[in-house]
Each structure stands twice: as structure tokens, then as C-alpha cells.
Amino acid sequence: MLNALQLILTPSLVMRLLFLLLFSTFTSCAHSTNASKKNVLFIIVDDLRPALGCYADLLALTPNIDRLAEKSTLFQRAYAQQALCAPSRNSALTSRRPDTIHLYDFYSYWRTSVGNFTTIPQYFKEHGYKTYSIGKVFHPGASSNFNDDFPFSWSNKTYHPSTEKWMNDAVCYDKISQQLQRNLICPVDVNRMPLHSLPDIQSIGTAKQLLSTFKKTSIPFFIAIGLHKPHIPFRFPSKYLRYHDIDKFKKNDFIHVPPNLPTVAFNPYNDIRLRDDVRKLNISFPFGPMVKSFAWHIRQAYYAAVTYVDDLLGDLLQSVDFSNTIILLTSDHGYSLGEHAEFAKYTNFEIGVRVPLIIYSPEYQRNATYKVHALAELVDIFPTLVELATLPTIKSCRKGYFKQTTCTEGKSLVRYFSAAGMPLNITNYQFAISQYPRPGIFPTQYPDSDKPRLKYIKIMGYSLRTIRFRYTIWLEFNPKTFKRNWHKYYGEELYDHSIDPEENLNLVNRHEFDAIKLQLKHLLRSKLENN
């Protein structure tokens, strides 16, 4: 006759008990190993220029991001390496410049075309973190191997909202035709949208669930969230228009092509010309002019979309444990809303490459926004997060050998997180470099001069930003060898931000600035050639 113990300890129950014992041992070890590791919440917003209250934009209504900034370090001058989604994101996430990853469009994957470069989430994953991607972090498609760089970068496949498939469909109700159209300006009733939701709403909901799950474990996480808005089309809940009266956008003096602007520098915003509501305006190609009343509504819709994003992020941040989480908020590039008569990115102008960069870390928690005026770049994010998380330091890429798997072409920004870390004179060596390709010297629709494919690129514009100046030169470029020709150029630009922060006055032909131009050109060339 079996005793009571033999009756209880069946083989299946023994296995379950062993599993529980192993799991409890693992979690105990994980707790002791990971308890001191800070979590990371990486937020990247699509096409967001610094249209935020914390950046002193008086048109903005962003109370939630502003409250985050009050606890954080805010970089006033942060710059993307290229004002286009895929190249900018791959550059930032690998900490390599576009010329290193050889990506200027959407159609190549660095691991197979250049080198097996380590990404930010991959590095954290290799050091014991669970890494998750929600929404648009890498640009979907060929530039991330059609799988958002899984499994290298992420512990699980990227979550893409089910409503993403309708992002560019005809879902905008037109009051005049009473039909659904593919409009640029597209405030909507969410309940009438497919699946009664929008992509960013779904992404935030998923992120909140994931954060809730991690509260029950001691495993450190790196969660990246990519929000689609304010990228076009401006599709957001219509209620956000009420926060932005159209009258505050009625400026008559901001839509003009600056004098002495090289034609190669202009982008004709080809993508929005394809939208149904813009087509009706019959804007002449390539230099417009845009109908002013419609430009006002573009600006209103953009700012309404930013407020929508701010609202979603406010909801998300309520689920965050600020005592043990690093939060980084940035964008892939800026966006023109009539400046230089442009309504897009695709540029080397300040408005196209300057981005918000707000970094919160528990040991540097503020009572008021701590603003840093030193120049920063998106390639700086990788070494900065690594240092804040106290992981092994990322080394700088060695000169002449950029196929190192794990290295950075940026610098850690942690040195600027306290006044003691600020250099006495930041003007001597501070710079940021951006670039943009063109197929020719004049704007075209075919090939698309805004988004040229690699095989059509004949010119590369390189732009150097210092504390005071922006210098840009448009050089001959070979898309097969990836070589630039300093002996043949198609335009130059020089802007003095001390008198012209909007970059409307090209000083490149003013003889009194010849010495400055040559100095900046030499600095730009030396930095590019050293890389």
C-alpha cells in the first residue's frame, strides 16, 4: 500500500517542483545581479522639431513633456545626422554616421552591406537586459532587414500596431466632396477609424502593459517606443485642433525662398504634393508659392498632432518608475512648416536637422529643467546611455577602421549633466555634422530630389554647425565608391546664428566672411576625412 508521500509525489509533480526550485533560484540570482541596473525607456517621435514648451516655443502646448523636462537634462542644440527617417534612425541606433553605414535612402541593411555593427538595444541585450521595440523605432523595411533588426536588437519581435496598415489610406473625410480622401490634414473621429483606434494609441497601450509586467520582475529592461505622429499625414483625434486657434498661425512673412540660396539646397516637398487636399491647390513646381491660408492650417495641424503625442506620453509616463528608469526622448529629425518656403524635412537647414533631446536619469533628477547649450548629435546617444546605465564603456571607432563591431562615432554627453562637467570654453571644439543627398543641382520629381535612391545620388551636401555658424557645401559624390570630391562643388551656404537664427541670409559671398568660411570648410573636411 502506497504511503501518503508516494501518492503526492507523482512524476509530473516532481518535475513541477524542480522547475519552481530552479526558477526561484534563477530569480534570486537575477535579483542580486540586476537589482542595481537601471531600466531604460527610449522614446523616439517621428518628424518632431523642438515644437515644445520646454524649448520656448510659444505656439506649443506640451505640458507632459515639459514636466518631464523639469526633472531632466535638456540639450538645446541637438542634431540629427540626416533629415530622413531610415538613415537617421540607423545612424543613431548604431552610433555611426550615414557615410559609415552607407545608407542615405531606405533600401540597404548595414549588417549585410557594410559591417555587423552593434546597436544600442543589442548592447543592452548582451548585458542582461530584456529589449523590446514598440511602433516605429527602426524604419520598417529593407533598412532594418524587414524584421526591425530582430533578433539582434530585440528579445522579441517588434510590436507594430494593427492599425498601421491604414496609415496612408483614404480615411480622411472631406466635407466638400463628402468622400474619404488621402489628405495631408486629417483630423478624425477615432471611433470611425478602422478598428476604432490609431497606431500611436495602440502603441502606448502596449507599452503600458509591458511596463506593468516588468514591475513584477527584477529583470532590467530596455523598451523603445516609436510614435508616428507628427509625421504626415496629420491624422489625429479632431479634438486637438481646439487647443490651437488658427489665428495664432497667421503669419504672412515666413513663406519665402531666401535670396542667394543654391537651388541644390531646396526641397520641393514632393510627398505632400501627392495628397488630395494639396493637389487641389495646383502649386507650381518646384518653388510654389504655397497658398498662405493652407500653410496656416498645416502649421495648426502639426502643432495639434504634437499636443496629441504629448497627451499620449503623459499617459505613458504615469506607468514609469522614475526611481530606477532612464528616460530619453528625442526625434529622428525636424520639419519645415513654411520656413524657406519648404514643408518637409529633406534638408540641411537648422529647422530640418535640429531635434529635441531630453534625458532623465535618477541620479541627476532636477527640480527645474537643466539646459545644456553645448552641441550634441544623435550619434552621441549610444555612449551616453551606456554610461548612465554604468555598462562597460563604448570605445571610439579607431581611425581608418570603422568595421569594428562595437564602437561609437559619437561622444558621451554625461560630462554635461552637471555644471562641474562643463568645459570653460565650448566654442573651440564643439560641432555637429549633418548631410543630405541630391540627384542634381535643381529640384526634380523624377528622380525624386527629396528622397533620391542611392544609384541616383550625384551630390552630397555636408553641413557643419558650430555654436555660432552653419556652413554647408554641396560636393560631387560617387554612389558606387561612396567618395566625395572636394574639388567640385555645386553650392555653399554660410549662416550666422548670432544675427540670423532662421538661416535666411546666406553670407557665403560676403568677403568679410571669407576667413570664417575657409576655417569652417577646413574643419568640416578634416572631420569628414578623419572618419
Secondary structure, 3 states (H helix, E strand, C coil): CCCHHHHHCCHHHHHHHHHHHHHHHHHHHHHHHHCCCCEEEEEEECCCCCCCHHHCCCCCCCHHHHHHHHCCEEEEEEECCCCCHHHHHHHHHHCCCHHHHCCCCCCCCHHHHCCCCCCHHHHHHHCCCEEEEEECCCCCCHHHCCCCCCCCCCCCCCECCHHHHHCCCCCEEECCCCEEECCCEEEECHHHCHHHCCHHHHHHHHHHHHHHHHCCCCCCEEEEEEECCCCCCEEEEHHHHHHCCHHHHCCCCCCCCCCCCCHHHCCCCHHHHCCHHHHCCCCCCCCCCCCHHHHHHHHHHHHHHHHHHHHHHHHHHCCCCCCCEEEEEEECCCCCCCHHHCCCCCCCCHHHHEECEEEECHHHCCCCCEEEEEEEEHHHHHHHHHHHCCCCCCCECCCCCCCCCCCECCCCCHHHCCHHHCCCCCCCCCCEEEEEEECCCCCCCCCCCCCCCHHHCCEEEEEEECCCEEEEEEEEEECCCCEEEEEEEEEEEEEECCCCCCCCCCCCCCHHHHHHHHHHHHHHHHHHHHC
